[in-house]
Amino acid sequence: MASTGDIFSKAYRFEDAKRFMSLGLYPYFRKITGSTGNNVITGGKRQVMIGSNNYLGLTHDPRVMEAAKSAVDKYGTGCTGSRFLNGNLDIHEELEERLAKFVNKEAALCFSTGFFVNQGTLGCLVGRSDVIYSDRENHASIVEGTQVALGATVRFRHNDMADLERVITNTREKYDGAIIVADGVFSMSGDILKLDQLVQVAKRHNCRVYVDDAHSLGVLGPLGQGTGIHFGLQNDVDLVMGTFSKSFASIGGFIAGDADIVHYIKHRARPLIFSAAMAPSATATVLKCLDIMETEPEHIAQLRENSAYMSQNLKAMGYNTLGSRTPIIPLLVGDDLAAFALTKRLTEEGVFVTPVIRPAVPEGCALIRTSYMASHTKADLDYALEHLEKLGREFGVLGNSETTEKLNALAKDHFSYDVATA
């Protein structure tokens, strides 16, 4: 007998978000009606934005905005087709040449989103007899790429190179090709990949290395070139992935590596071949941001100064920041409901943050994810600190020794973090 089930039944039963909406604690899809980059308007009220990935603060740089406008005047608003057919612009190729040089690789290839880069690259490179070794905290786009790929995926404990060694030792002989995939800076915890150790494991077991530098570009390296250059190991990283929706103030992404590998991806990655090309304005934006990154290191210097200032003050208050040394500074609060309630109160006080709950983090390890920009003024940062301290105490996250002990134990158990050395 044929089934009479309704494919939409799961949607009708979905109550998770509605429950938080009914409590007035739903923190997603907040409508922004105006922005200057480090400040936004939501609900008619100014907010200090400490929940953005606009690390270098370039979204409102007048030169960047003018470059985007000029590209619209020259090329129109969109390419209306894929790069493969009718949407390949000279500025796409110019950008690829510039990016390859910036990250010290032979070639680069631009996609219309960073998500597509991971999905398309892993999907076309990893065959049935191959394996991906993937960090457990990798971004969802990498997870999606592993699901599209025909080969196997073996996960290892977050940033734990002993566990990576263990899983590779136990499984490597079962597969032909192997690639280790990890974020350079992890998007939720702010952890920096232990690339020096990972490279040694890869060499011992004949594995390729793929680093997702979405949150590393503009953050690590002398000019923000990413994780490999930060460690002096760029020649040991086979593929560098990057996005344009963060430090590059735009949208899109790229993969960079040996010319033959990039050529293969260019002719095999479905998200590239069957998606429209990056819009001219988005492409010109990245080019102008690249100009600024290469010639004005003061932006990355200011970003690091702001990040260090916030890290020092948040830790002094008593927040567990998981030892982050990047502009992503998570605040461990524990309970999902508490994270939503604290987010709501911060919003009411004029501070825009983002909560991170299950399944992005383990149960009981909910975070308030804060992130900082070069364009933040000291007044912006001090305003945020004032309210983070006030509400941290109000919610019992700060000044409660029992809560502190519990959160430290959770951090040690679930994150690549040691309370004693952070």
N, C-alpha and C positions, 0 to 999 in steps of 0.2 A: 504494500500500500504506500502511495506517495506521501511524503511528509507535508503537513499543512502549516508548518511554523512560519513566522513572519521574520524576515531578516532585520526589520527595524525594531524588533522587540527589545534588544539590548539598549537601544537609544531611549526608548520609552521608560525603561527601568533605571536609567542612569540618574542617580540622585545626589552624587557626591558634591558637585559644585552647587546645586540648588540648596543643599543643606547650609552651606556657608553663606550663600546669598541671603537666606532667610534669617540668619544670625547677624547680618550686616558686616560680615568679616571677609567677604570675597575680595581678594586682592589683585585680580587679573583684569586685563582689558580696560585699565583706567584710561579715561579719555583725556588726552593732552590737547589743549586748545592754543597753546603758544609755547615757544621755546627760545632760549638764548644759548642752549647747550648745557651749561652747568646749572641753569635754573629753568623750570618749566611751570606752566599754569595748568592745574587740574582742579576741577570744581570751583573755578573762579578764584583760586588761591595760589599764590606763588609758593613753589617748593624748591628747596635745594636738592638737585638731582645727584644722589649718590647710588644710583642703581643702573647706570649706563655703562656701555663699553666704548664710549667716545674718549679713549685714553689720552690722546694728544690734544683733544679739544678743538679739532679742526672742522667740525660740521658747520660752524658759523664764521670761519675765517673768510674775510671778504675776497681774498684771492681765489679761494676754492669755490666760493659761490659764483664768482664771475666766470671762472673756467667752465662750470656747468652750464651757465646761461649761454656762453659763447658757442658751446657744442650744440645746443638746441638750435641756435641760429644757423649753424653750418650744416647739421645733419638731420634736423628734425627731432621729434620726441622719442622715436623708437626705430628699431631695425626691422621689425615685422617679419622676421624669419631667422633661421638658425645660421650660425657661422658657416656651417657646412655648405649652405646653398647661397642665399642672397643677403645674409646679414653680416658679412665679414668686412669691418671697417679698417682703414689704415691705422686709426688710433688704437684698435684692439691689438694689432701686431706691434705697434710701437710700445704699448704697455707691456706686452709679453717680453720683448727684448730688454726693457728697462728692469723688469722684475727679476729676470734670470740673472742679470748682472748684480742686482741689489742683494740677492741671496746666494750669489756665487755658484750658480748652476749653469749648465750649457743651454737649457731651454726652459720655457714656461708656457703654460696654456691656460687661458682664462675661460671660466664658466660663468653662467648668469647668476648662480648662487653658490655660496660656500658649501651648503648641504649637498648640492649636486656634485661638487668636486669629490667628496669622500664616497658618495654613493657610486658615481661613475667610475672613478679610478679603481676602487677595490672590486667593483662588479666586473670590470673587464680584465683585470690582471690576474685574479685568483681563480684558477681552474679547478676541476674536480679532484685532482690529485695533490692540490696545494693546501696550505694551512695558514691561517691568520692567528697570531698571538696578540691578544687585545687586552689592554689595561681595563680593569673593572670600572674605572671612573671615566672612561672615554666618552666623548660627546655623542649624543643620540645620532648624529649624522654618520659617525663611524659605525655605530651599532647597526644602523640601517644598511650601510655598505656591506657589513659582514653577512647580513641576512640575504642580500641580493647576490653576493658572490657564491659561486658553485662549490667552492671548497669548504673545508672545515674551519671552525673557529674554536680556539681554546683560550679561555680568559685566565688572567693571573691577578693576584692581589694588588691593589692600587699601589703603584710606585715601589713595589717590593721586588727587588732584583733577585733575591734568594728564591722567591716563589717562581719568578720567571724562569730561572735556571732549572728549578725542579720540574715544572710542567714541560719545558722543552726537552729535558733529558728523558722524561718518561714517554714522550710522544713523537719526537722529531723523526725517528726512523720510519714512521708509518707514512710519511708524506714526501712528495718530490720537492717542490719549492716551498719556501716559508718566508713570511714577512712579519716583523714585529711592528705594531701600530700603537702609537700613544700620543696624547696631547703634549705639547711643549710646556704650556701653562694650563693647568686644569681649571675649567671654567667655574666650578662651584667652590672648590677649596682654595684656589690660588696657588696650589703646589706647583713647583718647578720639577719637571721630569728629571730623574737621575740619569741623564743621557750618557755621562761618562761610564757608568756601570752597565747600562743597557747595551752600549756599543760593544763592550767586552764580551757579554753573553752572546750577542749576535755573531761576533767573529768566531767564537768557539763552536758554534752550531750551524754555521753557514746559512744565516738568516739575513734577509734584507731589512732595512730600517726605514720606516715611514713616520715622520713627525708632523702632527697637525699643529701648525703655528698660529692658529686663529687668534689666540689671546697672547701670543708671544711677540708678534710683529708690532713695532712701536713701543715695546716694553723691554725686551731683552736684546743684548748686543749693543755695541757702541752707538749705532745709528738706528737701533730698533730692528735689526735684520733677523732676529729670531734666535731660537734655542741653539741650533748648531753652531752659529758664530759666537754666541755667548760662551759656549764651552770650548771653542776652538776645535770643533769636531765636525764642521760642515762637510768635509770630504767623506766622513763615515756615515752621513745621512743620505740614503739613496733617493728619497722623495721628500720634498718639503711642500706641505699644503698650507695655504693661507686664505683668509677671507678679507673682504673689503668693507665689511659692515661694522668694523670696530675702529682701529686707529686710522684706517683709510677713509672714514667718513662717508661711505657709499654703500653699495650692495654688489655682490658678486664674489668670485673667488678664483684661486689658481692652483695649479700643481706645477712643481719645478723639479727637474732632474736631468739625467742624461738625455741627449737629443733623441736617440733612438727610442727610448722609453716614452718620452712625451709624444713623439710621432705616432707610436702605437696607440696610446690613449686617445689621441686626436681622431683616430679613425675607428675606434672601437667603443668609446664611452657613450652610451645611449643618452644620458642626460645632457651631453654636449650636442650631439647630432640632432636630437629631436626636441630641443628647446630653443626659444628665441635668444638671440645674442644680448649681451649687456647693452643697455640703453646708452646712447652717445653721452648724455650728461653724466651718467654714473662712471663711464670710462674716463672722461676728462677730469672728473673729480679725483679719481685715484692718481692719475698722472700728476696733477697739481700737488696732492698730498705727498707724493713721492719726491717731487722737487723740494718741498719744505723739509721732509725728513732727512734728505741727503745734505742739505745746506744749512739747516738751522737746528743744531743739536740742543739748543737751549730748551726746546719743548720737552724732550725726553728727560733732560736734567730737572725741569720743574715738576714733571710727573713723578719722578723718583723722590724729590723733596717732599711733595704733597703726600705721597704714599707713606713715606717714613714718618712724617709728622702724625698722620692718622693712626698708623700702627702703634707708635710709641704711646700715644695718648689713650687709645682704646685698651691696650694691654695694662696701662697704669690704672685705669678705672676698674679692671678686673675681668674684662671680657676675654673669653677664650677665642683667639683668632686662628687657631690651628697652625700657628707658626708661619703664617703667610709672609712672603718677602716680595710680593708683587702688588700692583694696584687693586687686585681683588682681595678684599679682607673680609672673610666670613666671620659672623658672630654666632657662636653656638648657643642656642636657646633651649634645645631639647624637644619639647612637645610641639606637635603640628599646630594645635589650636592656639598655643601661646605665640607661635611665630606669626600667625594670621592676626591675632589681636594686637600684638606689638607693632606690626606693620600698619594696622589701621590707626593706632594712636600716633605713631610717627607721622603719618600722612596728615592727620589733624593738626599736628604741631608744625607742619611745613617742611618735612623731610621725606623725600621719595626714596624708598628702599624696596627690595624685592625679597620675598620669603622663598625658601627652598625646603620642600618637604618630600616625603616618600612619593614615588620610588627613586627620586633623584639622589636621596641620601638614605641611609639605613633608618629603620624605625627608632624613634627616640632621639634622633640626631638632627632635628630641624634647625635650619640656619636662617639668619638674616644676612643676605649677600649684599655687601657694600662694595662699591668700586669708585675709583677716583680718577680725576682728569688733570691735565696740565693747566687747564683754564680755570680751575677752582681758585678762588681768592682765599686768603686766610680768614676773611669774614665768613665766607661760605662754610669753610671747614669748622670753624669755631662754633657756628650756629648749629651745625649737625652734631658736634661733640656735646654741646650743652644738652640737647634733647635726647641724645643716645644715653647719656649718663642719667638724666632725670628719669627717663622711662625704664631704663635697665634696672634701676633701683625699685621703681614702682612695681615692676613685674617680678621682682625677686631674682633676676638673673645676676645682678650685682649685689654685693654686700651680704650674701647668704652662704656661709661656709659649707653647709650641707649640699646646696645646689652646685656650688663650685666643684666640690669633690666628685659629685655624680657626673657633671659634664666633662670633667677631666678624664674620668674613667671611660666614658663613652668615646671621647676623642681618641684615646690611646688604643681602644679596642677596634675602632671602625675606620680610622683615618691613618694616613702615613705621617704620624705625628707622635712625638714623645714629649710629654709634659715636662720632663726633667731638663730637656735640652732646648726647648722652644724659646 
